[in-house]
Amino acid sequence: MKKFIIILIFIFISFNYVSANGTTEVCKSLDNDTVIKTNEFLNKFEEGHFFTDKDVMDYYEFIGQKVDYVEDDSIYNFRSYDDYFYWSKWINRDGIWSLSIMPKNVILIRGNTYDSWNYIYNKHSGSKHWQKYSYQDVDKSMNRQYACHILYGALKTPWNLEPHKKYENLNFITCN
């Protein structure tokens, strides 16, 4: 995703911009300093980060260009929960609660990790099973387990996310 955004920024900055009189002018090239600053800026964010309007404003300020206003008028969410999952339900095994997720289309989920994670997060993060572990950064742990299942555990379904597992103790073989 970062590479895609970098490419879009390069295309925008490198090739065309509209001058004050409305004509399109071709920029000579993207200077090395801007490339370095762009990489430095983007590396502040985790993979899959959804860039807000403020993030875009901060980027232009960081590279020394003034932008008065940013507006995203795109239709961001064109998929539904049902496009990604058959189900996501809490299950209890031996007294331990896990969020059991049955993916419908792993390739679609991989291409839309942030969007699909938001469905899971918004649907389940308010649960008492999730909130019980809020003191130990459960959001980060559950997100990492989810990402691991997408990348490495796609063949084993359902995916079981365990809120009691601490982020720093996750096993990347089992994804929990």
C-alpha positions in Angstrom: 0.0 0.0 0.0 2.8 2.4 0.9 4.5 1.7 -2.5 1.2 2.5 -4.3 0.8 5.8 -2.4 4.4 6.7 -3.1 3.9 6.0 -6.8 0.7 8.1 -6.9 2.5 11.0 -5.1 5.4 10.7 -7.6 3.1 10.7 -10.5 1.2 13.7 -9.2 4.3 15.7 -8.3 6.6 14.6 -11.1 4.6 14.9 -14.2 1.7 17.3 -13.9 0.3 20.2 -11.9 -2.2 22.9 -12.8 -0.8 26.4 -12.6 -2.8 29.4 -11.4 -4.0 30.1 -14.9 -5.4 26.6 -15.3 -2.9 25.3 -17.8 -1.1 22.0 -17.2 2.7 22.3 -17.0 5.2 19.5 -16.9 7.6 19.4 -13.9 11.2 18.8 -14.8 11.8 16.0 -12.2 11.2 15.1 -8.6 14.2 16.2 -6.6 16.0 13.7 -4.4 15.2 15.6 -1.2 11.5 15.2 -1.8 11.9 11.4 -2.5 13.8 11.1 0.8 11.3 13.1 2.7 8.4 11.2 1.2 9.9 7.9 2.3 10.7 9.3 5.7 7.1 10.5 6.1 5.5 7.2 4.9 7.7 5.1 7.2 6.1 6.7 10.2 2.9 4.7 9.5 2.1 1.0 9.8 1.3 -1.0 6.7 -2.4 -0.6 5.9 -2.7 2.8 7.5 -5.7 4.8 6.3 -4.4 8.2 5.5 -6.7 10.9 6.8 -7.1 14.4 5.4 -4.9 15.6 8.2 -2.2 13.1 7.3 -2.2 14.4 3.7 -2.0 18.0 5.0 0.9 17.0 7.2 2.7 15.3 4.3 2.6 18.4 2.2 3.8 20.5 5.1 6.6 18.0 5.8 7.9 18.3 2.2 7.5 22.1 2.3 4.5 22.6 0.0 1.5 24.6 1.1 -1.9 23.1 0.7 -5.0 25.0 1.9 -7.5 22.2 2.1 -7.8 18.4 1.6 -11.1 16.7 0.8 -11.7 13.0 0.1 -14.9 12.7 -2.0 -14.3 9.1 -2.9 -16.6 6.3 -2.0 -14.3 4.5 0.4 -16.3 1.5 1.5 -17.8 -0.3 -1.5 -17.7 -3.8 0.1 -19.7 -5.3 2.9 -18.9 -7.7 5.7 -20.5 -10.5 3.8 -18.0 -10.1 0.9 -15.2 -11.1 3.3 -16.6 -13.5 5.9 -19.1 -16.3 6.3 -19.1 -15.6 10.1 -17.2 -14.1 13.0 -18.4 -15.4 16.4 -17.1 -15.7 19.9 -16.4 -19.3 20.9 -15.3 -20.7 24.3 -12.9 -23.6 24.5 -11.8 -24.8 27.9 -12.9 -21.6 29.5 -11.0 -19.4 27.0 -12.8 -17.1 24.6 -11.7 -16.7 21.0 -13.1 -14.8 18.1 -13.7 -17.4 15.4 -13.6 -16.0 11.9 -14.5 -18.0 8.8 -13.1 -16.1 5.8 -15.0 -16.2 2.6 -12.4 -15.0 0.1 -8.9 -14.8 1.4 -7.5 -13.1 -1.8 -10.1 -10.4 -1.5 -9.3 -10.0 2.2 -5.6 -9.8 1.5 -6.3 -7.0 -1.1 -8.4 -5.1 1.4 -6.8 -5.9 4.8 -7.6 -2.6 6.4 -11.2 -2.6 5.3 -11.9 -6.2 6.3 -10.2 -5.6 9.6 -12.4 -2.6 10.3 -15.5 -4.8 9.9 -14.1 -7.2 12.5 -13.0 -4.5 14.8 -16.2 -2.5 14.6 -18.4 -5.6 15.1 -16.5 -7.2 18.0 -14.2 -4.7 19.8 -17.0 -3.6 22.1 -17.6 -7.2 23.3 -16.9 -8.0 26.9 -14.5 -10.8 25.7 -12.4 -8.2 23.9 -12.7 -5.4 26.5 -11.7 -7.7 29.3 -8.1 -7.4 28.0 -8.0 -3.7 27.1 -5.4 -3.1 29.8 -2.9 -5.1 27.7 -3.3 -3.5 24.3 -5.7 -6.1 23.0 -6.4 -4.0 19.8 -2.8 -4.4 18.7 -2.7 -8.1 19.6 -6.0 -8.9 17.8 -4.9 -6.9 14.7 -1.5 -8.7 14.6 -3.2 -12.1 14.9 -5.6 -11.1 12.1 -2.8 -10.0 9.8 -0.8 -13.2 10.6 -3.8 -15.4 9.6 -4.2 -13.5 6.4 -0.5 -13.8 5.4 0.5 -17.2 6.9 -2.5 -19.0 8.2 -4.9 -18.7 5.2 -5.0 -22.4 4.7 -6.2 -23.2 8.2 -9.7 -22.0 8.8 -11.4 -20.8 10.8 -9.1 -18.1 12.1 -9.3 -17.9 15.9 -8.1 -14.6 17.4 -7.4 -14.9 21.1 -7.8 -11.6 23.0 -6.0 -12.9 26.1 -2.7 -13.3 24.1 -0.3 -10.4 24.7 1.0 -8.8 21.6 4.7 -9.3 22.5 4.1 -13.0 23.1 2.4 -13.9 19.8 3.6 -17.0 18.0 3.9 -16.5 14.3 3.7 -20.2 13.5 0.2 -20.5 15.0 -0.6 -16.8 14.6 -1.7 -16.7 18.3 
